[in-house]
Amino acid sequence: MNRGHVIKELSNYLDNQLSEKEKLKVETHLQSCKACSYELERLKVLSQKLKAWQAPGLDVSFDHAVRNEIVAWELKRGQVKMKKKTLAILVPSGVLAGILVFAFLGALGQLYIKRGVQGSLRPSSDNMGKQFNPAGSREAIVSRRYERHPGGTQAAVSGSFGLDKEGYVNYYVRDGKFDMSTVETKFNNGASYGEDQTGRVGTQRISGGVHEELASQTGEGSVIVIQPTLPATGEGEKIIRTGTVKLEVENGKEAYKKASELCQELGGYLASSNFYRDEEGREAGTITMRIPKDKFTTALERLSALGKVDNIFTDSQDISQEYANLKSQLDAAMVVYNKMLEALQKRQVTIPEAMRLESELSPVLRRVADLKNKIEYLNNAVSFTTITVNFHEPKISAKSLKESGRFIRESMLTAAVNTVRFLAIAIPAIILIVLYLGVGIAVVLLVKYWIIRIFKRG
Amino acid sequence: MQGLKDEEVMLNYQKGEVEAMDELLRRYKNPVYQFALRLSGNAAEAQDIAQEVFLRLHQYKDEYRPSGKFSTWIFSITHNLAVSRLRKKKWWAVWPRRDDDSEALVEFQSPDPSPEEIASENELSGILKKCIQGLPFLQREALILREYQNLDYQDIAKIFKKSLGTVKTLIHRARQNLKTKLLPYIEEAGGYHE
């Protein structure tokens, strides 16, 4: 064992960290080497001197401080645990609640679509009718016009319902008043209901000027069945019918085309039409068509099938009286006219007398022509019903979604191309920057290393 | 509780015996504090470290396994905390570098006491303190654990998570460095007798 190796092992020998074999070798060497023995002696003295550095101890206040720290930490941990627990409860609960609400809304939506506009009925402020308040966003206002009929009973003779695509509307009756809907009724020929002077609620079928009570029930929870019938246009009665259908359609152009074709197919004609695209690019329009009176209901049903019905509004105006008056006036005018004409034809009259008779005849003739025109106009109005179709595309349509999807795909493609272009430019620049930085850091480290070396040597 | 080994006391604390902490404090608060004090040279900081060591001991009590010595475990915690604090304070000074040590050692050097300073120190402990503080960090720590805590090299290697050879080298170099620094004073005081 050489001397250098032994000096290196002296520290281990001093601390008794050598194996027996190594220890023996060191001891053998020490017996023959004074320098190494001296070195060992110095190390022993050093070790003894080191014991002179006595560090103070800690008093009992340290124990209290540690315990306080532990308690504070436990409290904090408890709070964190509590928070985590609360979150662990709240988050799934929130998610579950969200799912339930979503499912509930979805079910409501399904029901809404299936059963149509639903709502409650409540007395209007003038107590003349009922307001239909839609539960959803669809507009469905029931309007009623009441007239006094012989016998002192108020009855609805015209009205309209907010209906869904299939024309269903539902009602509850509570305490003899309309409250909410439960019963479904098909919109066939129009519907009406009335409230008589005793406040009783019932269903009445209005046929011309005659009304007939179909059902009348009172009491909480009782239900009335509304059997809708439009005012019939019997012999001698003249009724002008109008209808408005508001639709949400997927494709405005297609709806416009189909409505026009339907009008033609039913033997009607387009009175006016308007087609436009709104600011958001949605197609919408209005078509006013004249349809033969016997095709009125068919037209409404088929138009409703063109899209999702927002609202159907029908109205009837009984002009029988007006028509009869005009007819009477025409008959009277014709009597006068015929008599005057007969007088002219039968009698020999002088020229001045003839001129006077003719001048008297002219207003009568104009009156007859005027009355005939009015009657003709009314006949036309009665024989052709007027239906106005308002249609619009939904805010989010399949078409706009498709366009949005295409826009997104194009945007993503553009972004990807731009990213690749950017990377193509940026990567070499980044590599250069990293290289410069690396060189800079290496220089700084070298300088630091040399400075430390210089200080150490100094 | 007093007759139990350190490991058994710690296991009792692990099981929930609050009194075990009192016993651990009684046995280890001073060694841990003195180790931290000799390492940092600052009483307030040493107390903070010691306090944090016992807090960690509580926090990680469930992770304690009695496979090794309890003293090794608690000094490992102290070592880790001291290194962590040192890095936070002067990260640039503890940048790993290879100079005289073959291993990449984490070092922190206090300025060496000048001969004037040494001369002005009346107390030997003061001089020792200055000289020990002047050692590189790991040499200083290894020397303290060996000389003051009486840990054997194996335990120190476990604390440092280094090889036994590294620990031997560290202690050897620490003694050589210290010997060089203290030589003028010791010889003057007649410490060596040829």
Interface residues (C-beta under 8 A of the other chain):
Chain A: K8 S11 N12 D15 Q17 Y38 E41 R42 L43 V45 L46 S47 K49 L50 K51 A52 W53 Q54 A55 P56 G57 L58 F62 D63 A65 V66 R67 E69 I70 W73 Y449 I452 R453 K456
Chain B: M21 D22 L25 K29 N30 Y33 Q34 L37 R38 A43 Q47 A50 Q51 F54 L55 H58 Q59 R97 D99 L124 S125 L128 K129 I132 L143 R146 E147 Y148 D152 Y153 K168 I171 H172 R175 L178 K179 L182 I186 G191 Y192 H193 E194
